């Protein structure tokens, strides 16, 4: 696979979604969980989505239950929680694995493109974020401790790129 636009994921309703539908836009891909200490980042992610979607930013949340069982719900429970508690309107995927042998191919690719702390490829916790340029290449990887607001300058730079 040469770019993020070569991948397909299942949305929260189980329907295949080709990332190529957003070709030419910047993406912010985040593994999310409803019962994590970082869950309040949903508010900041939604704010970024609302502020920049008309300029070409697409935020996509990928629920994952691999870290402390912090996303135990089914698709309906996840979607309801995100909408009711945080007003999330950006796209969500079906629950995925983001690490290990059963990791979703997209997340395996992301980890290979930009390594994390100490050069690790593995996703270490919920709310790891990847900023994708309009060309489909990974621009930056952010640790869970980086708030969505702290990504704004990089997002603006990505959106200004041709």
Buried (B, 14 or more C-beta within 10 A) or exposed (E): EEBBBBBEBBBBEEEEBEBBEBEEBBBBBBBBBBBBBBBEBBBBBBBBBBEBBEEBBBBBBBBBBBBEEBBEBEBEEBBEBBEEEBEBEBBBBBBBBBBEEEBBEBBBBBBEBBEBEEEEEBBBBBBBBBBBBBBBEBBBBBEBEBBBEEBBEBBEBBBEEE
